[in-house]
Amino acid sequence: MSDQFFDYPYLNAEDVFSPPAWAKDTVGYQIFPERYARGGSPGW
């Protein structure tokens, strides 16, 4: 049934993410604490 219709994706301008002005010249970091965990150490 779905092959009988044409799928035309459309994106509204309001749905496009725009970062705030203060974020224009910034650098963002994502930290993964589990990558720094010592294997076999108590408490990890």
N, C-alpha and C positions, 0 to 999 in steps of 0.2 A: 504494500500500500504506500509506503514512504517513497518509493521510486517513481511515483506518479506526480510528485510535486517538486517544484523548484525551490531550493533553500537559498534565500538571499540574506546573509547576515548583515545586520545594520547596527551601528553603534551611535548612540545619541551623544551629542557634544557634552551634555551634562554628566554623562557617565565616565568621561575621561578624567583620570586623576591628574590634578595640577598641584604640585608641591607649593607650600607657602613661600612668600618672597624671601623670608629670612633663611630658607634652606638652599638658596640658589648656589652659594659658593662654599657649602659645608661638605665635610667628609663624614660618612657614616660607617660605623664599625659594628659587626655582629660577632659577639664573643660566644664560644662554645666551651663552657667550663669542663665538660666531660672529656675533652681532648687533653686537658692538663692534669687529669686525675692520675695518681700513681697506682698502678695495678698492684693488687694484693695488700695495699695499706689499709689498716683499720679505719673505719669511718668513711671510706669511699665506697 
